[in-house]
Amino acid sequence: MMGLNIVLLFKYVPNTNTVNVDPNTGTLVREGVPSVVNPHDLDAAEFALELREKYGGKITAMIMAPPNATKGIEFLLGMGVDDGVLITDRAYGGADTLATSYVLAAGIKTLEHYDLIITGQETLDSSTAHIGAQLASWLKIPYVYYVTEASLDNGALVVNRQLESCTEKYKVKLPALITVLMHSHPPRPITLENKLRAVIKKPVMMLTNNELKLNIQCTGLRGSPTVVAKTEFVSKIPRKKEIIKDKSPQEAAAWLISKLKDEGFLN
C-alpha cells in the first residue's frame, strides 16, 4: 500500500458552556455564538497525522456545516492536514445524526479513493457518538470505536481500543472507519508554515446539493426522524465559592463534612 488516504471527519461546535435550543425546532441556536473545532475531533486529527507520518499518504478533512465552518478546516490545515471538503446547503440544515451521516456518506463517495475514515469519539454539543456507526453502515464498511493505537498489517488495519476495564485488539479490512478515544492523543499546535500554505493554495473544496443530488426529503430537518418532544431550561445553581486553605487533610475533611451537614446534604 502506497500510503493511507485518510478522511478526517470533524464538527464545528459552539464555543460556549451555554447552549440555547430553538423551542420550535428543537435544534441548537448557532447564530451569534463563536465556534471551534470539536475538541475530541482534535484527538482524531492528531491520530491521523501520526499515521501519515508513519505510513505516508494524504489527509482530507470533511464536514457538513454552514459556510463559516471553513474556519474549522483552516485550523486543521494549520495542524498539517492536506486539504478539506465543506459540504453545505440550506437543504441540509437542522439534520439529526441519521440525516447528517447520509449526506457525509454521499460526500465521501465523491472522493477518488479513501482507505480510512477517522473521527472523534463524540461531540461536545450532542455527545451521541452516532455518526461513526451510521456512516459506516451507509458505506458498508467495518468500524471500531474508542481506538488508541493503529498499524497496518498486509493491507489490513490492526487497532487497539480501550474499554473501561480492558483493551481489545481487532484486525479489520480496509476501507474502514475508526473513532479515536477522547483525550488519548493531545493535538499538536498549528504552525505558521501550514497556515501560509492554506492561504496560498486554498485547498478547500465546497460541495452542495447541486453536486451531491440527494433527495432533500432525506436531508436536513425533513429527513431527520429524531423528535425533540420537549425542552426545559434549568436555571444556574448559585455557588457560594467557599474555599478552605492551609489546613491538614483531616481538618479539611472535617470542615467539608460540617458544611455538608449545614446544607442538609448529610445527617
C-alpha positions in Angstrom: 0.0 0.0 0.0 1.4 3.4 -1.1 0.3 5.4 2.0 -3.1 5.9 3.6 -5.7 8.1 2.1 -7.5 9.3 5.3 -10.8 11.2 5.6 -10.9 13.1 8.8 -14.4 13.9 9.9 -15.0 16.7 12.3 -17.7 19.0 13.7 -17.6 22.8 14.3 -19.3 23.3 17.7 -20.4 26.3 19.8 -17.5 27.5 21.9 -19.7 28.1 25.0 -21.0 26.3 28.1 -24.4 27.8 27.5 -26.2 26.2 24.5 -29.5 27.6 23.5 -32.2 25.5 21.9 -34.8 26.7 19.4 -38.1 25.8 21.2 -39.9 25.4 17.8 -37.4 23.1 16.0 -35.5 21.5 18.9 -32.2 22.3 17.2 -29.2 24.3 18.5 -29.2 28.1 18.0 -25.8 28.8 16.5 -26.2 32.4 15.3 -24.1 34.8 17.2 -22.2 32.0 19.1 -18.5 31.6 18.3 -17.5 28.1 17.2 -14.4 25.9 17.4 -13.3 22.5 16.1 -14.9 19.9 18.4 -12.1 19.2 20.9 -12.5 15.4 20.7 -12.0 15.6 16.9 -8.6 17.2 17.6 -7.6 13.9 19.1 -8.7 12.3 15.8 -6.7 14.9 13.8 -3.5 14.1 15.8 -4.1 10.4 15.3 -4.4 10.9 11.6 -1.3 13.0 11.4 0.7 10.4 13.3 -0.5 7.7 10.9 0.5 9.8 7.9 3.9 10.4 9.4 4.4 6.6 9.8 2.9 5.4 6.5 2.7 8.4 4.2 -0.5 9.3 2.3 -2.9 12.2 2.5 -5.5 13.6 5.0 -8.7 15.2 3.8 -10.8 17.0 6.5 -14.5 16.8 5.8 -17.5 18.5 7.5 -21.2 19.1 6.8 -21.9 22.6 8.1 -22.7 26.2 7.3 -20.1 28.1 5.3 -18.4 29.6 8.3 -17.1 26.1 9.1 -14.3 26.8 6.6 -12.6 28.4 9.6 -12.5 24.9 11.2 -11.0 23.4 8.1 -8.4 26.2 8.1 -7.5 25.4 11.7 -6.9 21.7 10.8 -4.9 22.8 7.8 -2.8 24.7 10.2 -2.1 21.5 12.1 -0.9 19.8 8.9 -4.0 18.3 7.3 -3.6 18.3 3.5 -6.9 19.6 2.2 -10.6 19.9 3.1 -14.1 19.4 1.9 -17.0 21.6 3.1 -20.5 20.1 2.4 -23.0 22.9 2.8 -26.5 23.5 1.6 -29.7 25.1 3.1 -31.4 21.8 2.4 -29.1 20.1 4.9 -29.8 22.4 7.9 -31.3 21.0 11.1 -30.2 17.5 10.4 -30.0 14.8 13.1 -27.3 12.2 13.1 -29.0 10.0 10.6 -29.6 12.7 8.0 -26.1 14.0 8.6 -24.4 10.6 8.1 -26.5 10.2 4.9 -25.0 13.4 3.5 -21.5 12.7 4.7 -21.6 9.2 3.0 -22.5 10.9 -0.3 -19.7 13.4 0.1 -17.2 10.6 0.8 -18.3 8.8 -2.3 -17.3 11.7 -4.4 -13.6 11.2 -3.4 -11.5 9.3 -5.8 -10.2 6.9 -3.2 -10.1 6.5 0.6 -8.6 3.9 2.9 -9.6 5.0 6.4 -12.2 7.4 7.9 -11.2 8.8 11.3 -13.4 10.8 13.6 -13.5 11.8 17.3 -15.4 9.7 19.9 -18.2 12.2 20.2 -19.1 15.9 20.1 -19.5 18.4 22.9 -22.8 19.8 21.7 -24.7 16.4 21.5 -22.5 13.5 22.7 -24.5 10.9 20.8 -21.5 9.2 19.2 -23.8 8.0 16.5 -22.1 9.4 13.3 -19.3 6.8 13.1 -21.6 3.7 13.2 -24.2 5.3 11.0 -21.7 6.4 8.4 -20.0 3.0 8.3 -23.5 1.4 7.8 -24.2 3.7 4.8 -20.8 2.8 3.3 -21.0 -0.9 4.3 -17.5 -0.8 5.8 -16.3 -2.1 9.2 -15.8 0.2 12.2 -14.3 0.3 15.6 -14.9 2.8 18.4 -12.5 4.0 21.2 -9.3 3.4 19.3 -6.0 4.3 20.9 -3.5 2.7 18.5 -3.4 1.5 14.9 -1.0 -0.1 12.5 -1.0 -1.7 9.0 -0.6 -5.4 8.5 -0.6 -6.8 5.0 -3.2 -4.2 3.8 -5.4 -4.6 6.9 -5.7 -2.3 9.9 -4.8 -3.6 13.4 -6.3 -1.4 16.2 -6.4 -1.4 20.0 -9.5 0.0 21.6 -9.7 0.9 25.2 -12.8 -0.1 27.2 -13.4 0.7 30.9 -11.8 -2.5 32.2 -9.8 -3.9 29.3 -8.1 -3.3 26.0 -9.3 -5.2 22.9 -7.5 -5.8 19.6 -9.1 -6.0 16.2 -7.9 -6.6 12.7 -10.2 -5.0 10.0 -10.2 -4.9 6.3 -9.8 -1.5 4.6 -11.6 0.7 3.9 -12.7 1.0 7.5 -13.8 3.7 10.0 -12.5 4.3 13.5 -13.3 6.7 16.2 -10.5 7.8 18.4 -10.8 7.7 22.2 -11.1 11.1 23.7 -8.1 12.6 25.5 -5.8 9.8 24.1 -3.9 11.9 21.6 -3.3 15.6 22.6 -3.2 17.7 19.4 -0.1 19.4 18.2 -0.1 23.2 17.8 -0.8 24.9 14.4 2.3 26.3 12.6 2.8 29.4 10.6 4.1 27.4 7.7 1.0 25.3 7.5 -1.3 28.3 7.8 0.6 30.1 5.0 0.2 27.0 2.8 -3.5 27.0 3.4 -3.8 30.7 2.4 -1.7 30.3 -0.7 -3.1 27.0 -2.1 -6.6 27.4 -0.8 -7.1 23.6 -0.6 -10.8 23.7 0.4 -13.5 22.3 -1.9 -17.2 23.0 -1.4 -20.0 20.6 -2.2 -23.7 21.5 -2.3 -26.7 19.5 -3.3 -26.1 20.6 -6.9 -23.2 18.2 -6.8 -24.5 15.5 -4.5 -28.0 15.5 -6.0 -29.6 13.9 -2.9 -33.3 13.6 -2.2 -34.0 16.6 0.0 -36.8 14.6 1.8 -33.9 12.6 3.3 -31.8 15.5 4.3 -32.0 18.3 6.9 -34.9 18.6 9.3 -37.2 16.9 6.9 -35.0 13.8 6.7 -34.5 13.6 10.5 -36.6 11.1 12.4 -35.4 12.3 15.8 -38.1 14.4 17.5 -37.4 16.7 20.4 -40.7 16.4 22.3 -39.9 19.0 24.9 -37.1 21.2 26.2 -36.8 22.6 29.7 -34.4 25.3 30.7 -32.8 24.9 34.1 -31.5 28.0 35.8 -27.9 28.1 37.0 -27.4 27.0 40.6 -25.8 29.8 42.7 -22.4 29.0 44.0 -21.1 30.2 47.4 -17.5 29.7 46.2 -16.2 28.9 49.7 -12.5 27.9 49.8 -10.5 26.3 52.6 -6.8 26.8 52.7 -3.8 26.0 54.9 -5.5 23.1 56.6 -4.4 19.5 57.0 -6.3 16.8 55.1 -8.1 15.8 58.3 -9.1 19.4 59.1 -10.2 20.0 55.5 -12.4 16.8 55.6 -14.0 17.8 58.9 -14.7 21.3 57.5 -16.3 19.8 54.4 -18.5 17.4 56.4 -19.6 20.3 58.6 -20.6 22.4 55.6 -22.5 19.5 54.0 -24.4 18.9 57.3 -25.2 22.6 57.5 -26.7 22.5 53.9 -28.7 19.4 54.8 -26.9 17.0 52.5 -25.7 14.9 55.4 -27.4 13.9 58.6 
